[in-house]
Amino acid sequence: MPHETSAAPPEHPDFAAYASAAWARLVRTALLLTGDFHEAEDLVQTTLAKVYARWDASRPTTSTSTSGAPWSTTTSAGPAGAGSRIC
């Protein structure tokens, strides 16, 4: 199921482009973590919402990550509970 976008133009078009490009990869990775497609989508949506809230502050001028993302995700869906933080 493709990611649905809102009708309103995004405040950060670069974030929208990143989220659209990364959606399938992030859901596949989250599916490996959760074992459930719907939980995987929820995890990705929650994580992207957190990233969006900090988008301007979280982007360095260059990315050294091999995934293209200049940050690492700390939202967990494992046994510690969905949405818990990994220390």
N, C-alpha and C positions, 0 to 999 in steps of 0.2 A: 504494500500500500504506500503510495508516494506521500511525501510530507506535504500537508496543505499549508498554504500561506494565507495571511490575512489580506483583506482588500485595502487596508490603509497602507500608505507608503511607509517603509521603515525609517526610523530616525537615524539609524546607522546602516546605510546600504552595504558597507563592507562587512558588517556582521551578518546581514541577511545573505550575502554571497557566501560567506564562510559556512553558515549553518546549512544552507542548501547543498553546498558541495560536500560537506562532511556528514550529512544526515545518515545515509545508508551505512557508512563505515562505523559511525558511532552506535547505531542500532545493532549492527552485527556484534560489535564488541560487548555492548550491554546485554545482548541475548546470551552470550557466553557466560556472563556474570550471573544473570538472573534465572536463565532456563525457561523464561516465559516471554513471549513476544510482546504482550501488552505491558508487562512490567518494564521491559527493556525500553519501549517507547516512552513510558512515563519517566524513567530514569534519565533518558536523553533530554526530554523536554524540561525536566527540573534542572538539570545541569546547564543546559543552554540558557534558561531563564536567569540563573545565577551569574553566568558569564556575561550575559547581556547587561545586567545591572552594573557590572564593573568593566564593561568593554573598553571605555576610554582609558581607565587607569591600569588595565591589565595588559595592554599591548606595548611591548617594547618596540623600538624603531626597527629592529631586525629580529628574526626568529632563528634560534639555533636548534630547534626541535626538528626531528626527522619527520614528525607527523604534520608539520606545518602550523601547529597550534603553539602559541607562545606561552602557554601555561599548562599545568597539569591538573587534572580533575581529581577532586577529593571526595566526591559524593559516592557513597557505597550502597550497594543493594545486597550485600552478603548477610551472613548470619547475625551480624551485629544489629541489623535492622535497616530497613529501607530508609535511605536519606540520612543515615548517620555519617559522621565525619571520621575520616581515617587520620589518626595522629601520626 
